[in-house]
Amino acid sequence: MQALLSEAGKERSVILSASIWCAADRTPTFDVLAKQLERVAGSVPDSIAAAVRAGKDAKATAGGLAFEVVPVEVDPQACEHVPAGELGPVMMKVDVEIRPAG
């Protein structure tokens, strides 16, 4: 799990990012990301929370904030060739950007 605070000119944003190494990591990682998103943003639109938990694209605006969920498939077969007990390449990652709406 990573967080990036960004300020480009007058626009500020926060990007929460989670990496997933194997398919078995998806659900627990998505759940942790959704909980962190709620902690950072407070109120999160249902469509965004559902998209995070499913690892799907989504955009929504609520409470003066714009949310964008972006899943990135990095190496879909990453954990197929990793010996037991070792950490291989990232299978996918999910980024969630929160910025002022407008």
N, CA, C and O atoms as CSV, one atom per row, in Angstrom:
chain,resi,resn,atom,element,x,y,z
A,1,MET,N,N,0.841,-1.157,0.000
A,1,MET,CA,C,0.000,0.000,0.000
A,1,MET,C,C,0.893,1.229,0.000
A,1,MET,O,O,1.856,1.315,0.762
A,2,GLN,N,N,0.560,2.173,-0.862
A,2,GLN,CA,C,1.324,3.411,-0.947
A,2,GLN,C,C,0.364,4.582,-1.017
A,2,GLN,O,O,-0.778,4.431,-1.452
A,3,ALA,N,N,0.818,5.733,-0.597
A,3,ALA,CA,C,0.038,6.959,-0.725
A,3,ALA,C,C,0.944,8.034,-1.291
A,3,ALA,O,O,2.097,8.167,-0.881
A,4,LEU,N,N,0.420,8.795,-2.227
A,4,LEU,CA,C,1.164,9.888,-2.849
A,4,LEU,C,C,0.335,11.152,-2.704
A,4,LEU,O,O,-0.822,11.196,-3.122
A,5,LEU,N,N,0.926,12.170,-2.116
A,5,LEU,CA,C,0.294,13.475,-2.018
A,5,LEU,C,C,0.889,14.320,-3.125
A,5,LEU,O,O,2.110,14.422,-3.243
A,6,SER,N,N,0.035,14.927,-3.940
A,6,SER,CA,C,0.503,15.676,-5.093
A,6,SER,C,C,-0.086,17.075,-5.093
A,6,SER,O,O,-1.245,17.272,-4.729
A,7,GLU,N,N,0.718,18.039,-5.502
A,7,GLU,CA,C,0.241,19.396,-5.683
A,7,GLU,C,C,0.825,19.921,-6.984
A,7,GLU,O,O,2.016,20.220,-7.067
A,8,ALA,N,N,-0.021,20.030,-7.994
A,8,ALA,CA,C,0.388,20.530,-9.297
A,8,ALA,C,C,-0.319,21.858,-9.534
A,8,ALA,O,O,-1.505,21.886,-9.863
A,9,GLY,N,N,0.405,22.950,-9.368
A,9,GLY,CA,C,-0.229,24.257,-9.486
A,9,GLY,C,C,-1.207,24.458,-8.360
A,9,GLY,O,O,-0.832,24.422,-7.188
A,10,LYS,N,N,-2.475,24.671,-8.710
A,10,LYS,CA,C,-3.509,24.862,-7.697
A,10,LYS,C,C,-4.251,23.577,-7.375
A,10,LYS,O,O,-5.079,23.560,-6.464
A,11,GLU,N,N,-3.973,22.498,-8.101
A,11,GLU,CA,C,-4.697,21.239,-7.885
A,11,GLU,C,C,-3.911,20.313,-6.963
A,11,GLU,O,O,-2.740,20.013,-7.197
A,12,ARG,N,N,-4.584,19.875,-5.922
A,12,ARG,CA,C,-3.998,18.910,-4.994
A,12,ARG,C,C,-4.719,17.591,-5.166
A,12,ARG,O,O,-5.905,17.555,-5.492
A,13,SER,N,N,-3.999,16.514,-4.946
A,13,SER,CA,C,-4.641,15.208,-5.009
A,13,SER,C,C,-3.903,14.236,-4.101
A,13,SER,O,O,-2.760,14.453,-3.697
A,14,VAL,N,N,-4.607,13.163,-3.802
A,14,VAL,CA,C,-4.035,12.049,-3.057
A,14,VAL,C,C,-4.258,10.816,-3.917
A,14,VAL,O,O,-5.355,10.600,-4.432
A,15,ILE,N,N,-3.223,10.012,-4.070
A,15,ILE,CA,C,-3.363,8.753,-4.797
A,15,ILE,C,C,-2.997,7.628,-3.847
A,15,ILE,O,O,-1.884,7.571,-3.325
A,16,LEU,N,N,-3.950,6.735,-3.631
A,16,LEU,CA,C,-3.702,5.520,-2.858
A,16,LEU,C,C,-3.474,4.408,-3.862
A,16,LEU,O,O,-4.231,4.272,-4.824
A,17,SER,N,N,-2.441,3.614,-3.649
A,17,SER,CA,C,-2.090,2.571,-4.601
A,17,SER,C,C,-1.797,1.269,-3.859
A,17,SER,O,O,-1.093,1.253,-2.849
A,18,ALA,N,N,-2.347,0.194,-4.381
A,18,ALA,CA,C,-2.104,-1.128,-3.800
A,18,ALA,C,C,-1.611,-2.075,-4.885
A,18,ALA,O,O,-2.166,-2.114,-5.984
A,19,SER,N,N,-0.579,-2.829,-4.578
A,19,SER,CA,C,-0.042,-3.830,-5.504
A,19,SER,C,C,-0.495,-5.220,-5.085
A,19,SER,O,O,-0.607,-5.527,-3.899
A,20,ILE,N,N,-0.752,-6.045,-6.080
A,20,ILE,CA,C,-1.218,-7.416,-5.851
A,20,ILE,C,C,-0.254,-8.355,-6.568
A,20,ILE,O,O,0.029,-8.184,-7.754
A,21,TRP,N,N,0.246,-9.348,-5.835
A,21,TRP,CA,C,1.226,-10.257,-6.408
A,21,TRP,C,C,0.597,-11.544,-6.933
A,21,TRP,O,O,1.073,-12.089,-7.929
A,22,CYS,N,N,-0.420,-12.029,-6.315
A,22,CYS,CA,C,-1.082,-13.262,-6.757
A,22,CYS,C,C,-2.594,-13.133,-6.619
A,22,CYS,O,O,-3.084,-12.295,-5.863
A,23,ALA,N,N,-3.320,-13.951,-7.339
A,23,ALA,CA,C,-4.786,-13.889,-7.327
A,23,ALA,C,C,-5.346,-14.014,-5.913
A,23,ALA,O,O,-6.348,-13.377,-5.590
A,24,ALA,N,N,-4.720,-14.817,-5.078
A,24,ALA,CA,C,-5.211,-15.004,-3.707
A,24,ALA,C,C,-5.109,-13.718,-2.881
A,24,ALA,O,O,-5.777,-13.584,-1.855
A,25,ASP,N,N,-4.280,-12.781,-3.325
A,25,ASP,CA,C,-4.102,-11.514,-2.616
A,25,ASP,C,C,-5.167,-10.477,-2.970
A,25,ASP,O,O,-5.307,-9.471,-2.274
A,26,ARG,N,N,-5.918,-10.714,-4.044
A,26,ARG,CA,C,-6.844,-9.701,-4.552
A,26,ARG,C,C,-7.859,-9.230,-3.508
A,26,ARG,O,O,-7.884,-8.047,-3.169
A,27,THR,N,N,-8.682,-10.120,-3.002
A,27,THR,CA,C,-9.760,-9.732,-2.093
A,27,THR,C,C,-9.237,-9.041,-0.837
A,27,THR,O,O,-9.734,-7.968,-0.497
A,28,PRO,N,N,-8.257,-9.607,-0.133
A,28,PRO,CA,C,-7.784,-8.918,1.074
A,28,PRO,C,C,-7.152,-7.557,0.764
A,28,PRO,O,O,-7.306,-6.610,1.535
A,29,THR,N,N,-6.447,-7.462,-0.356
A,29,THR,CA,C,-5.819,-6.197,-0.729
A,29,THR,C,C,-6.869,-5.160,-1.095
A,29,THR,O,O,-6.771,-4.007,-0.675
A,30,PHE,N,N,-7.876,-5.556,-1.877
A,30,PHE,CA,C,-8.952,-4.632,-2.239
A,30,PHE,C,C,-9.681,-4.143,-0.988
A,30,PHE,O,O,-10.032,-2.966,-0.902
A,31,ASP,N,N,-9.912,-5.023,-0.026
A,31,ASP,CA,C,-10.585,-4.637,1.216
A,31,ASP,C,C,-9.770,-3.612,2.009
A,31,ASP,O,O,-10.315,-2.632,2.516
A,32,VAL,N,N,-8.469,-3.846,2.108
A,32,VAL,CA,C,-7.592,-2.908,2.827
A,32,VAL,C,C,-7.574,-1.558,2.110
A,32,VAL,O,O,-7.636,-0.512,2.756
A,33,LEU,N,N,-7.490,-1.576,0.784
A,33,LEU,CA,C,-7.495,-0.333,0.013
A,33,LEU,C,C,-8.804,0.431,0.233
A,33,LEU,O,O,-8.784,1.647,0.423
A,34,ALA,N,N,-9.918,-0.259,0.208
A,34,ALA,CA,C,-11.221,0.385,0.427
A,34,ALA,C,C,-11.300,0.999,1.827
A,34,ALA,O,O,-11.824,2.102,1.983
A,35,LYS,N,N,-10.796,0.313,2.828
A,35,LYS,CA,C,-10.812,0.843,4.193
A,35,LYS,C,C,-9.921,2.076,4.320
A,35,LYS,O,O,-10.291,3.045,4.984
A,36,GLN,N,N,-8.751,2.041,3.688
A,36,GLN,CA,C,-7.855,3.197,3.725
A,36,GLN,C,C,-8.466,4.387,2.992
A,36,GLN,O,O,-8.322,5.530,3.426
A,37,LEU,N,N,-9.140,4.117,1.891
A,37,LEU,CA,C,-9.810,5.167,1.134
A,37,LEU,C,C,-10.859,5.853,2.004
A,37,LEU,O,O,-10.952,7.081,2.014
A,38,GLU,N,N,-11.638,5.076,2.721
A,38,GLU,CA,C,-12.652,5.636,3.616
A,38,GLU,C,C,-12.007,6.454,4.739
A,38,GLU,O,O,-12.538,7.485,5.150
A,39,ARG,N,N,-10.870,5.988,5.222
A,39,ARG,CA,C,-10.155,6.705,6.273
A,39,ARG,C,C,-9.650,8.061,5.774
A,39,ARG,O,O,-9.724,9.062,6.487
A,40,VAL,N,N,-9.138,8.080,4.545
A,40,VAL,CA,C,-8.580,9.302,3.973
A,40,VAL,C,C,-9.674,10.276,3.549
A,40,VAL,O,O,-9.592,11.468,3.847
A,41,ALA,N,N,-10.692,9.779,2.859
A,41,ALA,CA,C,-11.720,10.649,2.277
A,41,ALA,C,C,-12.931,10.859,3.177
A,41,ALA,O,O,-13.707,11.793,2.972
A,42,GLY,N,N,-13.092,10.006,4.157
A,42,GLY,CA,C,-14.296,10.084,4.984
A,42,GLY,C,C,-15.426,9.349,4.294
A,42,GLY,O,O,-15.541,8.129,4.403
A,43,SER,N,N,-16.243,10.075,3.597
A,43,SER,CA,C,-17.363,9.478,2.875
A,43,SER,C,C,-16.946,9.151,1.443
A,43,SER,O,O,-16.386,9.994,0.742
A,44,VAL,N,N,-17.225,7.920,1.017
A,44,VAL,CA,C,-16.856,7.451,-0.326
A,44,VAL,C,C,-18.128,7.004,-1.048
A,44,VAL,O,O,-18.924,6.257,-0.480
A,45,PRO,N,N,-18.330,7.449,-2.289
A,45,PRO,CA,C,-19.511,7.000,-3.029
A,45,PRO,C,C,-19.554,5.473,-3.130
A,45,PRO,O,O,-18.519,4.824,-3.278
A,46,ASP,N,N,-20.751,4.913,-3.048
A,46,ASP,CA,C,-20.912,3.456,-3.124
A,46,ASP,C,C,-20.297,2.874,-4.388
A,46,ASP,O,O,-19.707,1.795,-4.348
A,47,SER,N,N,-20.430,3.584,-5.521
A,47,SER,CA,C,-19.873,3.074,-6.783
A,47,SER,C,C,-18.363,2.981,-6.735
A,47,SER,O,O,-17.778,2.092,-7.354
A,48,ILE,N,N,-17.718,3.892,-6.004
A,48,ILE,CA,C,-16.256,3.868,-5.879
A,48,ILE,C,C,-15.834,2.743,-4.944
A,48,ILE,O,O,-14.899,2.003,-5.251
A,49,ALA,N,N,-16.505,2.605,-3.817
A,49,ALA,CA,C,-16.185,1.521,-2.884
A,49,ALA,C,C,-16.352,0.168,-3.567
A,49,ALA,O,O,-15.522,-0.723,-3.385
A,50,ALA,N,N,-17.426,0.003,-4.357
A,50,ALA,CA,C,-17.656,-1.253,-5.077
A,50,ALA,C,C,-16.584,-1.483,-6.134
A,50,ALA,O,O,-16.128,-2.612,-6.317
A,51,ALA,N,N,-16.178,-0.428,-6.828
A,51,ALA,CA,C,-15.142,-0.564,-7.861
A,51,ALA,C,C,-13.800,-0.956,-7.250
A,51,ALA,O,O,-13.080,-1.783,-7.809
A,52,VAL,N,N,-13.464,-0.367,-6.111
A,52,VAL,CA,C,-12.213,-0.717,-5.437
A,52,VAL,C,C,-12.239,-2.187,-5.032
A,52,VAL,O,O,-11.267,-2.908,-5.258
A,53,ARG,N,N,-13.336,-2.635,-4.440
A,53,ARG,CA,C,-13.434,-4.026,-3.978
A,53,ARG,C,C,-13.473,-5.032,-5.128
A,53,ARG,O,O,-13.196,-6.215,-4.929
A,54,ALA,N,N,-13.815,-4.566,-6.331
A,54,ALA,CA,C,-13.849,-5.443,-7.505
A,54,ALA,C,C,-12.636,-5.247,-8.408
A,54,ALA,O,O,-12.439,-6.012,-9.352
A,55,GLY,N,N,-11.821,-4.231,-8.129
A,55,GLY,CA,C,-10.669,-3.946,-8.979
A,55,GLY,C,C,-11.089,-3.476,-10.364
A,55,GLY,O,O,-10.503,-3.890,-11.364
A,56,LYS,N,N,-12.102,-2.613,-10.430
A,56,LYS,CA,C,-12.660,-2.128,-11.699
A,56,LYS,C,C,-12.504,-0.617,-11.825
A,56,LYS,O,O,-12.387,0.088,-10.823
A,57,ASP,N,N,-12.502,-0.124,-13.069
A,57,ASP,CA,C,-12.474,1.317,-13.346
A,57,ASP,C,C,-13.747,1.972,-12.830
A,57,ASP,O,O,-14.827,1.384,-12.893
A,58,ALA,N,N,-13.615,3.183,-12.324
A,58,ALA,CA,C,-14.801,3.951,-11.932
A,58,ALA,C,C,-14.403,5.399,-11.699
A,58,ALA,O,O,-13.267,5.708,-11.338
A,59,LYS,N,N,-15.378,6.277,-11.920
A,59,LYS,CA,C,-15.229,7.697,-11.614
A,59,LYS,C,C,-16.515,8.156,-10.952
A,59,LYS,O,O,-17.605,7.720,-11.324
A,60,ALA,N,N,-16.387,9.039,-9.967
A,60,ALA,CA,C,-17.569,9.597,-9.305
A,60,ALA,C,C,-17.159,10.880,-8.598
A,60,ALA,O,O,-15.987,11.102,-8.296
A,61,THR,N,N,-18.152,11.713,-8.344
A,61,THR,CA,C,-17.954,12.954,-7.611
A,61,THR,C,C,-18.963,12.991,-6.466
A,61,THR,O,O,-20.140,12.682,-6.650
A,62,ALA,N,N,-18.490,13.369,-5.295
A,62,ALA,CA,C,-19.381,13.475,-4.131
A,62,ALA,C,C,-18.710,14.330,-3.073
A,62,ALA,O,O,-17.495,14.268,-2.886
A,63,GLY,N,N,-19.503,15.120,-2.391
A,63,GLY,CA,C,-18.982,15.906,-1.281
A,63,GLY,C,C,-17.854,16.842,-1.663
A,63,GLY,O,O,-16.977,17.115,-0.843
A,64,GLY,N,N,-17.855,17.341,-2.892
A,64,GLY,CA,C,-16.808,18.255,-3.342
A,64,GLY,C,C,-15.515,17.572,-3.764
A,64,GLY,O,O,-14.522,18.239,-4.054
A,65,LEU,N,N,-15.524,16.246,-3.798
A,65,LEU,CA,C,-14.338,15.489,-4.203
A,65,LEU,C,C,-14.614,14.663,-5.455
A,65,LEU,O,O,-15.728,14.183,-5.664
A,66,ALA,N,N,-13.592,14.506,-6.279
A,66,ALA,CA,C,-13.664,13.631,-7.451
A,66,ALA,C,C,-12.827,12.396,-7.146
A,66,ALA,O,O,-11.700,12.502,-6.662
A,67,PHE,N,N,-13.381,11.238,-7.429
A,67,PHE,CA,C,-12.718,9.960,-7.184
A,67,PHE,C,C,-12.516,9.248,-8.516
A,67,PHE,O,O,-13.392,9.274,-9.380
A,68,GLU,N,N,-11.364,8.616,-8.676
A,68,GLU,CA,C,-11.134,7.802,-9.873
A,68,GLU,C,C,-10.372,6.537,-9.473
A,68,GLU,O,O,-9.325,6.600,-8.829
A,69,VAL,N,N,-10.920,5.399,-9.868
A,69,VAL,CA,C,-10.294,4.101,-9.604
A,69,VAL,C,C,-9.711,3.600,-10.925
A,69,VAL,O,O,-10.410,3.533,-11.936
A,70,VAL,N,N,-8.415,3.248,-10.905
A,70,VAL,CA,C,-7.746,2.787,-12.114
A,70,VAL,C,C,-6.976,1.490,-11.809
A,70,VAL,O,O,-5.923,1.529,-11.172
A,71,PRO,N,N,-7.500,0.351,-12.264
A,71,PRO,CA,C,-6.737,-0.891,-12.120
A,71,PRO,C,C,-5.743,-1.013,-13.282
A,71,PRO,O,O,-6.042,-0.618,-14.409
A,72,VAL,N,N,-4.567,-1.558,-12.996
A,72,VAL,CA,C,-3.538,-1.727,-14.020
A,72,VAL,C,C,-3.049,-3.176,-13.973
A,72,VAL,O,O,-2.456,-3.615,-12.988
A,73,GLU,N,N,-3.311,-3.904,-15.054
A,73,GLU,CA,C,-2.792,-5.273,-15.144
A,73,GLU,C,C,-1.310,-5.183,-15.489
A,73,GLU,O,O,-0.961,-4.668,-16.552
A,74,VAL,N,N,-0.444,-5.665,-14.628
A,74,VAL,CA,C,0.988,-5.580,-14.848
A,74,VAL,C,C,1.493,-6.884,-15.472
A,74,VAL,O,O,2.050,-6.867,-16.569
A,75,ASP,N,N,1.307,-7.996,-14.792
A,75,ASP,CA,C,1.728,-9.305,-15.283
A,75,ASP,C,C,0.715,-10.333,-14.786
A,75,ASP,O,O,0.892,-10.899,-13.707
A,76,PRO,N,N,-0.361,-10.585,-15.570
A,76,PRO,CA,C,-1.435,-11.478,-15.128
A,76,PRO,C,C,-0.974,-12.886,-14.722
A,76,PRO,O,O,-1.685,-13.577,-13.993
A,77,GLN,N,N,0.190,-13.309,-15.179
A,77,GLN,CA,C,0.687,-14.649,-14.848
A,77,GLN,C,C,1.861,-14.585,-13.885
A,77,GLN,O,O,2.671,-15.509,-13.820
A,78,ALA,N,N,1.950,-13.489,-13.134
A,78,ALA,CA,C,3.103,-13.239,-12.267
A,78,ALA,C,C,3.363,-14.345,-11.257
A,78,ALA,O,O,4.519,-14.703,-11.030
A,79,CYS,N,N,2.327,-14.892,-10.647
A,79,CYS,CA,C,2.592,-15.852,-9.570
A,79,CYS,C,C,2.643,-17.294,-10.060
A,79,CYS,O,O,2.850,-18.208,-9.262
A,80,GLU,N,N,2.461,-17.507,-11.342
A,80,GLU,CA,C,2.509,-18.874,-11.859
A,80,GLU,C,C,3.918,-19.455,-11.897
A,80,GLU,O,O,4.088,-20.673,-11.864
A,81,HIS,N,N,4.918,-18.600,-11.964
A,81,HIS,CA,C,6.294,-19.073,-12.127
A,81,HIS,C,C,7.198,-18.734,-10.949
A,81,HIS,O,O,8.422,-18.724,-11.079
A,82,VAL,N,N,6.591,-18.458,-9.804
A,82,VAL,CA,C,7.363,-18.086,-8.624
A,82,VAL,C,C,7.441,-19.282,-7.681
A,82,VAL,O,O,6.413,-19.856,-7.323
A,83,PRO,N,N,8.642,-19.659,-7.281
A,83,PRO,CA,C,8.783,-20.772,-6.331
A,83,PRO,C,C,8.079,-20.456,-5.016
A,83,PRO,O,O,7.980,-19.293,-4.622
A,84,ALA,N,N,7.604,-21.469,-4.354
A,84,ALA,CA,C,6.915,-21.327,-3.070
A,84,ALA,C,C,7.783,-20.547,-2.091
A,84,ALA,O,O,8.987,-20.781,-1.996
A,85,GLY,N,N,7.175,-19.634,-1.376
A,85,GLY,CA,C,7.884,-18.859,-0.369
A,85,GLY,C,C,8.638,-17.656,-0.907
A,85,GLY,O,O,9.275,-16.939,-0.136
A,86,GLU,N,N,8.581,-17.414,-2.221
A,86,GLU,CA,C,9.276,-16.277,-2.807
A,86,GLU,C,C,8.265,-15.282,-3.360
A,86,GLU,O,O,7.138,-15.640,-3.702
A,87,LEU,N,N,8.684,-14.046,-3.438
A,87,LEU,CA,C,7.836,-12.984,-3.959
A,87,LEU,C,C,8.269,-12.660,-5.377
A,87,LEU,O,O,9.419,-12.293,-5.617
A,88,GLY,N,N,7.353,-12.798,-6.303
A,88,GLY,CA,C,7.660,-12.538,-7.711
A,88,GLY,C,C,7.250,-11.152,-8.127
A,88,GLY,O,O,7.113,-10.261,-7.289
A,89,PRO,N,N,7.052,-10.956,-9.428
A,89,PRO,CA,C,6.646,-9.650,-9.927
A,89,PRO,C,C,5.191,-9.335,-9.563
A,89,PRO,O,O,4.420,-10.227,-9.207
A,90,VAL,N,N,4.840,-8.079,-9.658
A,90,VAL,CA,C,3.484,-7.634,-9.366
A,90,VAL,C,C,2.535,-8.119,-10.458
A,90,VAL,O,O,2.825,-7.988,-11.647
A,91,MET,N,N,1.403,-8.677,-10.046
A,91,MET,CA,C,0.386,-9.149,-10.971
A,91,MET,C,C,-0.460,-7.975,-11.470
A,91,MET,O,O,-0.690,-7.836,-12.671
A,92,MET,N,N,-0.914,-7.141,-10.552
A,92,MET,CA,C,-1.695,-5.955,-10.899
A,92,MET,C,C,-1.596,-4.940,-9.785
A,92,MET,O,O,-1.146,-5.250,-8.682
A,93,LYS,N,N,-2.022,-3.718,-10.082
A,93,LYS,CA,C,-2.109,-2.707,-9.041
A,93,LYS,C,C,-3.388,-1.918,-9.265
A,93,LYS,O,O,-3.931,-1.886,-10.369
A,94,VAL,N,N,-3.853,-1.290,-8.214
A,94,VAL,CA,C,-5.056,-0.465,-8.277
A,94,VAL,C,C,-4.703,0.879,-7.664
A,94,VAL,O,O,-4.213,0.958,-6.538
A,95,ASP,N,N,-4.961,1.938,-8.429
A,95,ASP,CA,C,-4.746,3.299,-7.954
A,95,ASP,C,C,-6.095,3.972,-7.754
A,95,ASP,O,O,-7.005,3.796,-8.564
A,96,VAL,N,N,-6.228,4.732,-6.692
A,96,VAL,CA,C,-7.429,5.522,-6.443
A,96,VAL,C,C,-6.972,6.961,-6.221
A,96,VAL,O,O,-6.226,7.249,-5.285
A,97,GLU,N,N,-7.428,7.859,-7.093
A,97,GLU,CA,C,-7.091,9.267,-6.967
A,97,GLU,C,C,-8.266,10.017,-6.363
A,97,GLU,O,O,-9.417,9.807,-6.747
A,98,ILE,N,N,-7.966,10.889,-5.421
A,98,ILE,CA,C,-8.963,11.750,-4.801
A,98,ILE,C,C,-8.464,13.184,-4.998
A,98,ILE,O,O,-7.333,13.515,-4.642
A,99,ARG,N,N,-9.324,14.025,-5.569
A,99,ARG,CA,C,-8.959,15.418,-5.808
A,99,ARG,C,C,-10.211,16.290,-5.660
A,99,ARG,O,O,-11.333,15.783,-5.692
A,100,PRO,N,N,-10.015,17.578,-5.500
A,100,PRO,CA,C,-11.184,18.454,-5.443
A,100,PRO,C,C,-11.980,18.355,-6.751
A,100,PRO,O,O,-11.400,18.317,-7.836
A,101,ALA,N,N,-13.296,18.315,-6.640
A,101,ALA,CA,C,-14.137,18.268,-7.838
A,101,ALA,C,C,-14.124,19.627,-8.511
A,101,ALA,O,O,-13.972,20.667,-7.870
A,102,GLY,N,N,-14.287,19.584,-9.823
A,102,GLY,CA,C,-14.400,20.860,-10.531
A,102,GLY,C,C,-13.463,21.053,-11.603
A,102,GLY,O,O,-13.479,22.095,-12.257
